[in-house]
Amino acid sequence: MKHLKAFFDSQPTRPFHKGDVLLHQDETNNDVYFITDGYLKAYSIADDGDEKLISILGPGDVINLEAAFFHDHSHRHYFEALTDGTLRVRQSDSLAKALAKEPATLLDLVRYVMTRNDELAQTLDNILQAKSDTKLINYLALLVQRFGTEVRDGVITLPFPLSHAQLASMVGTTRETMTVQLRQLTKAGVIKPAKSGLF
């Protein structure tokens, strides 16, 4: 995706800090963001007030791309920072025109969108699995594949915290069930929680 990165590299930067909400659900925003470093979560709020985690985003991800192609597009989700980081910002009204002049970048963007759609399809398939332990293992494997860093042989860490409640919402189970499953995986030596109790 080198062409996509280069496309945004000349744009202004915007720092963000853990806990910042960059975009709000149902809000209209004309900026397209490219994450250069740091991590965000996309989530919605259910009728009962609970947070429903949709996805995790990190370096190389593009946010609010729809604004460049759909007039007055509003966000379906909130986008909140899991860590400190930096974005590149590009005005949506100029993005589509610029892409038309850069076919290699447009091809990179198509690849990016297809990859993200495939990950969302994997997540949906996983939620439809019957067993909660299978759902958890599959989702953790997806996070490790995309964001994991090997710190030593066989030990992989994730660069952002996740609570039991967030994991539960992502795999479609209760927080109580998630706590039991995480405790079992910890006892088996498959995972090791951070000192804060987050993963």
C-alpha positions as CSV (number, residue, x, y, z in Angstrom):
1,M,0.0,0.0,0.0
2,K,3.0,2.3,-0.6
3,H,1.1,4.5,-3.1
4,L,-1.8,5.0,-0.6
5,K,0.7,6.0,2.1
6,A,2.5,8.4,-0.2
7,F,-0.8,9.9,-1.2
8,F,-1.4,11.1,2.3
9,D,2.2,11.8,3.4
10,S,2.1,15.4,2.1
11,Q,-1.0,16.2,4.0
12,P,-1.2,18.1,7.4
13,T,-0.8,16.0,10.5
14,R,-3.2,16.0,13.5
15,P,-2.2,14.4,16.8
16,F,-4.6,12.5,19.0
17,H,-4.5,11.2,22.5
18,K,-5.9,8.2,24.3
19,G,-9.6,8.8,25.0
20,D,-10.1,11.4,22.3
21,V,-13.3,10.9,20.2
22,L,-12.3,11.9,16.7
23,L,-15.7,11.3,15.0
24,H,-19.2,11.0,16.6
25,Q,-22.0,8.8,15.5
26,D,-24.5,10.6,13.1
27,E,-22.0,13.4,12.7
28,T,-21.1,14.8,9.2
29,N,-17.4,15.5,8.7
30,N,-15.6,16.4,5.4
31,D,-12.1,15.3,6.4
32,V,-10.6,12.0,5.4
33,Y,-8.1,10.6,7.9
34,F,-5.1,8.3,7.4
35,I,-3.6,6.8,10.6
36,T,0.2,7.1,10.6
37,D,0.6,5.8,14.1
38,G,-1.6,4.9,17.1
39,Y,-4.8,2.9,17.4
40,L,-8.5,3.7,17.4
41,K,-11.7,1.8,18.1
42,A,-14.9,2.1,16.1
43,Y,-18.0,1.5,18.2
44,S,-21.7,2.2,18.5
45,I,-24.0,2.7,21.5
46,A,-26.8,0.1,21.9
47,D,-30.3,1.0,23.0
48,D,-29.4,-0.2,26.6
49,G,-26.5,2.3,26.6
50,D,-23.8,-0.4,26.2
51,E,-20.8,0.2,24.0
52,K,-20.7,-2.2,21.0
53,L,-17.2,-2.6,19.6
54,I,-17.2,-2.8,15.8
55,S,-13.5,-2.8,14.8
56,I,-10.0,-1.8,15.8
57,L,-8.0,0.5,13.4
58,G,-4.3,1.2,13.3
59,P,-1.4,2.5,11.1
60,G,-2.4,2.5,7.4
61,D,-6.1,2.6,8.0
62,V,-8.3,5.2,6.4
63,I,-11.3,6.8,8.3
64,N,-14.3,8.6,6.8
65,L,-13.4,7.7,3.2
66,E,-17.2,7.7,2.4
67,A,-17.2,11.5,2.7
68,A,-15.2,11.7,-0.5
69,F,-17.8,9.9,-2.5
70,F,-21.2,10.5,-0.8
71,H,-22.5,14.0,-0.2
72,D,-23.4,14.8,3.5
73,H,-22.4,11.3,4.6
74,S,-22.8,10.8,8.4
75,H,-20.9,8.3,10.5
76,R,-22.4,5.1,11.7
77,H,-20.0,4.8,14.6
78,Y,-17.9,6.6,17.1
79,F,-14.1,6.6,16.6
80,E,-12.2,6.9,19.8
81,A,-8.4,6.7,20.4
82,L,-7.1,3.6,22.2
83,T,-3.6,5.1,22.4
84,D,-1.9,8.3,21.5
85,G,-1.1,8.7,17.8
86,T,-1.1,10.8,14.6
87,L,-3.4,11.3,11.6
88,R,-2.9,12.8,8.2
89,V,-5.9,14.9,7.2
90,R,-7.2,15.4,3.6
91,Q,-10.2,17.4,2.5
92,S,-12.8,15.0,1.0
93,D,-13.8,17.3,-1.8
94,S,-10.3,17.2,-3.3
95,L,-9.6,13.5,-2.6
96,A,-11.8,11.9,-5.3
97,K,-10.4,14.3,-8.0
98,A,-6.8,13.6,-6.9
99,L,-7.4,9.8,-7.0
100,A,-8.6,10.1,-10.6
101,K,-5.2,11.3,-11.6
102,E,-3.3,8.6,-9.6
103,P,-4.5,5.1,-10.8
104,A,-1.8,3.3,-8.7
105,T,-3.1,5.0,-5.6
106,L,-6.7,4.2,-6.5
107,L,-5.8,0.6,-7.0
108,D,-4.1,0.6,-3.6
109,L,-7.3,2.0,-2.1
110,V,-9.5,-0.7,-3.7
111,R,-7.2,-3.3,-2.3
112,Y,-7.4,-1.6,1.1
113,V,-11.2,-1.5,1.1
114,M,-11.5,-5.2,0.0
115,T,-9.1,-6.3,2.7
116,R,-11.1,-4.4,5.4
117,N,-14.4,-5.8,4.0
118,D,-12.9,-9.3,4.2
119,E,-11.9,-8.8,7.9
120,L,-15.4,-7.5,8.7
121,A,-16.9,-10.6,7.0
122,Q,-14.5,-12.8,9.1
123,T,-15.7,-11.0,12.2
124,L,-19.4,-11.5,11.3
125,D,-18.8,-15.2,10.6
126,N,-17.0,-15.5,13.9
127,I,-20.0,-13.9,15.8
128,L,-22.3,-16.5,14.2
129,Q,-20.2,-19.4,15.7
130,A,-22.1,-21.3,18.5
131,K,-19.3,-21.7,21.1
132,S,-18.0,-18.6,22.9
133,D,-14.5,-20.0,23.4
134,T,-14.2,-20.5,19.6
135,K,-15.4,-17.0,18.9
136,L,-12.9,-15.6,21.4
137,I,-9.9,-17.5,20.0
138,N,-10.8,-16.7,16.4
139,Y,-11.1,-13.0,17.2
140,L,-7.8,-12.9,19.2
141,A,-6.1,-14.6,16.3
142,L,-7.5,-11.9,13.9
143,L,-6.1,-9.2,16.2
144,V,-2.8,-10.9,16.5
145,Q,-2.5,-11.4,12.7
146,R,-3.2,-7.7,12.0
147,F,-1.6,-5.9,14.9
148,G,0.5,-8.3,16.9
149,T,4.2,-7.8,17.5
150,E,6.5,-10.7,18.4
151,V,8.5,-9.7,21.5
152,R,10.3,-13.1,21.8
153,D,9.9,-16.6,20.4
154,G,6.2,-17.6,20.6
155,V,5.2,-14.5,22.6
156,I,3.1,-11.9,20.8
157,T,1.8,-8.7,22.3
158,L,-1.0,-6.3,21.2
159,P,-0.2,-2.5,21.2
160,F,-3.5,-1.4,22.7
161,P,-5.6,-2.3,25.7
162,L,-9.0,-4.1,25.5
163,S,-11.4,-4.7,28.4
164,H,-13.4,-7.8,29.0
165,A,-16.6,-5.9,28.1
166,Q,-15.1,-4.7,24.7
167,L,-14.0,-8.2,23.8
168,A,-17.5,-9.5,24.8
169,S,-19.2,-7.0,22.6
170,M,-17.0,-7.9,19.7
171,V,-17.7,-11.6,19.8
172,G,-21.3,-11.3,20.8
173,T,-21.3,-12.7,24.3
174,T,-21.7,-11.5,27.8
175,R,-19.0,-9.9,29.9
176,E,-19.4,-12.6,32.5
177,T,-18.9,-15.4,29.9
178,M,-15.9,-13.5,28.5
179,T,-14.3,-13.3,31.9
180,V,-14.6,-17.0,32.3
181,Q,-13.2,-17.7,28.9
182,L,-10.2,-15.4,29.4
183,R,-9.5,-16.9,32.8
184,Q,-9.4,-20.4,31.2
185,L,-7.1,-19.3,28.4
186,T,-4.9,-17.5,31.0
187,K,-4.7,-20.7,33.1
188,A,-3.8,-22.7,30.0
189,G,-1.0,-20.3,29.3
190,V,-2.4,-19.2,25.9
191,I,-2.7,-15.6,26.9
192,K,-1.3,-13.3,29.7
193,P,-3.2,-10.2,30.7
194,A,-1.5,-6.9,31.4
195,K,-1.0,-5.9,35.0
196,S,-4.0,-3.6,34.6
197,G,-6.3,-6.6,33.8
198,L,-6.7,-5.4,30.3
199,F,-5.6,-7.3,27.2
